[in-house]
C-alpha cells in the first residue's frame, strides 16, 4: 500500500481522487444512503458533498472518546491516528481513510473506525449481534467499508467501534478480510471508475430515496432560455406525474374522511369494534419521544388477521363519495 500526506483542508479533494470506504456499497447498489450516481456526481464535481448534519457533527465530536475506549477494551497500541490517504498499489483509485491503525503484542495490525448511530435513526435496528462476523449483523455500507479497508491496507480485519443508540461502552463489530468476495466486486468498481474518468454517468436508480435530492443538487440553477425536447418515454411521465399527484390528493382526502367518520362514530369511547370483521379503531393522543404530534385524537385501525389489501383510485373516490353522502344524509 502507498500513502500520501493529507490535511483536513484537502480531505474532500483527496476523496475525489478515488473510491473510499463509504463509496463501495453505493457503487455496488447496496447502500441505504446513496447510489452510484451520487458517487459519480461528487467525484466529477457535478454535485458538492452533502452538508454536515448535526448527527454527523456529534459523531465527529464523540469519535475520540469511542476510539479511546476501544483501545482500552482491546488492549492494543495505536500505530497511527487518522493516517494519510492510503492507496492500493495495483488499483490506485482505491483509497482508504481508517480512523486508526492499531497493533497487538504479536505485532498483528488492523484498522479501526468509530461509528455513532443515533437513537432516533432507523439504522440502530440494522446493527445486530457483534459476535457474528457477516453482513447479516452489520449494515451493508459498513460491511463493504470494512472489506474495502482490508483490501486496500492489506491487513487482516477492520473493527468498527459502534455507539448504538447511546449505549456505552461501544459494541465492537469485526469485519475479517475477504479477498474472494472483494474480487467479485472489483470489476464493477473498475468499470465505475472508468465512468468517472470518461465523465459518463452511470444508470440512475430513480427509485432510491436519495436520487431526487441528488438531482436537485446537480441541477440547482435554471436556464430560463433553454427548452429541451423530451423523448416519448419521458414525455409520458408528465401525465403520469399529474395522475400520481391527483391520486395522492385523493388518498389524503380519503384518510381524513375515514378518520373523521370513525371519530364521529366513536364519540367519547376509547375503542370501537366491528362485530363482523373484528376490526378495531382506537382513539389516542400521542406526545413526546423524538416525534411531536398535534395534541388531538387520531384513529389507528387494526384487524385481527392483520390482512391488508390494495385500494384502487376508483374505490377511493367511491369511499369519499360514500362518506360525504352519509354525512349529508
Secondary structure, 3 states (H helix, E strand, C coil): CEEECCCHHHHHHHHCCCECHHHHHHHCCCCCCCCHHHHHHHHCCCCCCCCCCHHHHHHHHHHHHHHHHHHHHHCCEEEEECCCEEECCCCCCEEECCCEEEECCCCCEEEEEEEEECCCCHHHHHCCCCCCCCCCCCCHHHHHHHHHHHHHHCCCEEEEEEEECCCCCCEEEEEECCHHHHHHHHHHHHHHHHHHHHCCCCCCCCCCCCHHHHHHHHCCCCCCCCCCCCCHHHHHHHHHHHHHHHHHHHHHHHHHHHHHHHHHHHCCCCEEECCCCCCEEEEECCCCCCCCCCCCCEEEEECCCCCCCCCCHHHHHHHHHHHHHHHHC
